[in-house]
Amino acid sequence: MTNQQSTQQTRTAIVTGASKGIGAAIARRLARDGVAVVVNYARGRAEAEELVRAIEAGGGKAIAVQADIADPAGIAALFDAGEKAFGGIDILVNNAGIMKTSPIAATDDASFDTQIAINLGGVFRGMREGARRLRDGGRIINFSSSVVGLYQPGYGVYAATKAAVEAMTHILAKELGARRVTVNAVAPGPIETALFLDGKSEAQIEAIGKMIPLGRLGQPDDIAGVVSFLAGPDSFWVNGQIIRANGGVI
Ligand SMILES: NC(=O)c1ccc[n+]([C@@H]2O[C@H](COP(=O)([O-])OP(=O)(O)OC[C@H]3O[C@@H](n4cnc5c(N)ncnc54)[C@H](OP(=O)(O)O)[C@@H]3O)[C@@H](O)[C@H]2O)c1
């Protein structure tokens, strides 16, 4: 018996928050790898549908599914849609997330509650649903952030949500080993997406780019390549790990 994923059938993935940014790059990359993809979006319907058309034009398989991962029914709806379209799910990429920065003294309850609901609640429900419904030999890939290890002022709540995701990643890996489902997290450094760029000046963006030893800001495809590895057969022995993909900045 192989320890790895089944090669008998097309592998399938759910990528949360795939209408833009890192999630869209992951959906494109997994489709190129031959994986059928559920492209989840919250508000970006047009972008998600365009991405599905592009994947199909390249010979891949994808569907776009609206779901708010902060809604307890949202993740279940993604699995329902994926199972109906593709027969079962092998890979769950818990990518969707938001970032609101402010000093702790200036953070209101709404900002705290929203980040907890999406970044922690959404990923918890994803992991729970994945633990129950992924096919044996599957993959769960969570999203943390390299800011977890930086303790930078302004990132208190965001970093706390990601630290909690890292803790659950280690624990779920131990809980699912018997089904050969691996659970890992990617912790990107600065990646040039709306989440990173919004609210920063050109000068701030340039300064951050210069701090990165590899000499530029990260791009969504840099992270999609890491996810492709974690989603594929060659990563089977990587389990319960946090992969800090940040150009060497931390
Ligand atoms: N960019 C960075 O520098 C960086 C660094 C470290 C970690 N990360 C992490 O990487 C992940 C992706 O970030 P990104 O930079 O690609 O962000 P982004 O460009 O802002 O994209 C975020 C995606 O998440 C979706 N989303 C937000 N709230 C959602 C919800 N409640 N339900 C479902 N989908 C939701 C958005 O969907 P709609 O647009 O359809 O609403 C969008 O597709 C996040 O977990 C983030 O914390 C990013």
The ligand as an SDF file (V2000), in Angstrom:
LIG
                    3D

 48 52  0  0  0  0  0  0  0  0999 V2000
    0.0880   39.3890    1.3140 N   0  0  0  0  0  0  0  0  0  0  0  0
    0.8990   39.1840    2.3270 C   0  0  0  0  0  0  0  0  0  0  0  0
    1.8990   39.9160    2.5050 O   0  0  0  0  0  0  0  0  0  0  0  0
    0.6560   38.0580    3.2870 C   0  0  0  0  0  0  0  0  0  0  0  0
    1.6690   37.7530    4.2120 C   0  0  0  0  0  0  0  0  0  0  0  0
    1.4700   36.7230    5.1120 C   0  0  0  0  0  0  0  0  0  0  0  0
    0.2940   35.9990    5.1200 C   0  0  0  0  0  0  0  0  0  0  0  0
   -0.6750   36.3120    4.2090 N   0  0  0  0  0  0  0  0  0  0  0  0
   -1.9140   35.5220    4.2590 C   0  0  0  0  0  0  0  0  0  0  0  0
   -2.1660   34.9770    2.9690 O   0  0  0  0  0  0  0  0  0  0  0  0
   -3.5660   34.8100    2.7880 C   0  0  0  0  0  0  0  0  0  0  0  0
   -4.0130   35.4430    1.4900 C   0  0  0  0  0  0  0  0  0  0  0  0
   -3.7310   36.8370    1.5510 O   0  0  0  0  0  0  0  0  0  0  0  0
   -3.6560   37.8030    0.2640 P   0  0  0  0  0  0  0  0  0  0  0  0
   -2.4790   38.6480    0.4770 O   0  0  0  0  0  0  0  0  0  0  0  0
   -3.7900   37.0110   -0.9720 O   0  0  0  0  0  0  0  0  0  0  0  0
   -4.9650   38.6810    0.5290 O   0  0  0  0  0  0  0  0  0  0  0  0
   -5.9410   39.4460   -0.5130 P   0  0  0  0  0  0  0  0  0  0  0  0
   -5.2350   39.7510   -1.7790 O   0  0  0  0  0  0  0  0  0  0  0  0
   -6.5570   40.5410    0.2790 O   0  0  0  0  0  0  0  0  0  0  0  0
   -7.0560   38.3270   -0.8340 O   0  0  0  0  0  0  0  0  0  0  0  0
   -7.8340   37.8400    0.2110 C   0  0  0  0  0  0  0  0  0  0  0  0
   -8.7940   36.7990   -0.3130 C   0  0  0  0  0  0  0  0  0  0  0  0
   -9.5290   36.2970    0.8150 O   0  0  0  0  0  0  0  0  0  0  0  0
  -10.9120   36.3680    0.5230 C   0  0  0  0  0  0  0  0  0  0  0  0
  -11.6980   36.5680    1.7340 N   0  0  0  0  0  0  0  0  0  0  0  0
  -11.6110   37.5640    2.6570 C   0  0  0  0  0  0  0  0  0  0  0  0
  -12.5470   37.3850    3.6060 N   0  0  0  0  0  0  0  0  0  0  0  0
  -13.2360   36.2600    3.2660 C   0  0  0  0  0  0  0  0  0  0  0  0
  -14.3050   35.5560    3.8490 C   0  0  0  0  0  0  0  0  0  0  0  0
  -14.8960   35.9790    4.9940 N   0  0  0  0  0  0  0  0  0  0  0  0
  -14.7680   34.4250    3.2480 N   0  0  0  0  0  0  0  0  0  0  0  0
  -14.1960   33.9810    2.1070 C   0  0  0  0  0  0  0  0  0  0  0  0
  -13.1720   34.6180    1.4930 N   0  0  0  0  0  0  0  0  0  0  0  0
  -12.7010   35.7400    2.0870 C   0  0  0  0  0  0  0  0  0  0  0  0
  -11.0680   37.5150   -0.4620 C   0  0  0  0  0  0  0  0  0  0  0  0
  -12.2880   37.2840   -1.1790 O   0  0  0  0  0  0  0  0  0  0  0  0
  -13.1850   38.4550   -1.8990 P   0  0  0  0  0  0  0  0  0  0  0  0
  -12.1880   39.4120   -2.5360 O   0  0  0  0  0  0  0  0  0  0  0  0
  -13.9800   37.6440   -2.8720 O   0  0  0  0  0  0  0  0  0  0  0  0
  -13.9990   39.0980   -0.8470 O   0  0  0  0  0  0  0  0  0  0  0  0
   -9.8090   37.3460   -1.3060 C   0  0  0  0  0  0  0  0  0  0  0  0
  -10.0280   36.3870   -2.3130 O   0  0  0  0  0  0  0  0  0  0  0  0
   -4.2390   35.4170    4.0420 C   0  0  0  0  0  0  0  0  0  0  0  0
   -4.5550   34.4120    4.9590 O   0  0  0  0  0  0  0  0  0  0  0  0
   -3.1500   36.3260    4.6010 C   0  0  0  0  0  0  0  0  0  0  0  0
   -3.3050   36.5320    5.9870 O   0  0  0  0  0  0  0  0  0  0  0  0
   -0.5250   37.3090    3.3000 C   0  0  0  0  0  0  0  0  0  0  0  0
  1  2  1  0
  2  3  2  0
  2  4  1  0
  4  5  1  0
  4 48  2  0
  5  6  2  0
  6  7  1  0
  7  8  2  0
  8  9  1  0
  8 48  1  0
  9 10  1  0
  9 46  1  0
 10 11  1  0
 11 12  1  0
 11 44  1  0
 12 13  1  0
 13 14  1  0
 14 15  2  0
 14 16  1  0
 14 17  1  0
 17 18  1  0
 18 19  2  0
 18 20  1  0
 18 21  1  0
 21 22  1  0
 22 23  1  0
 23 24  1  0
 23 42  1  0
 24 25  1  0
 25 26  1  0
 25 36  1  0
 26 27  1  0
 26 35  1  0
 27 28  2  0
 28 29  1  0
 29 30  1  0
 29 35  2  0
 30 31  1  0
 30 32  2  0
 32 33  1  0
 33 34  2  0
 34 35  1  0
 36 37  1  0
 36 42  1  0
 37 38  1  0
 38 39  2  0
 38 40  1  0
 38 41  1  0
 42 43  1  0
 44 45  1  0
 44 46  1  0
 46 47  1  0
M  CHG  2   8   1  16  -1
M  END
$$$$
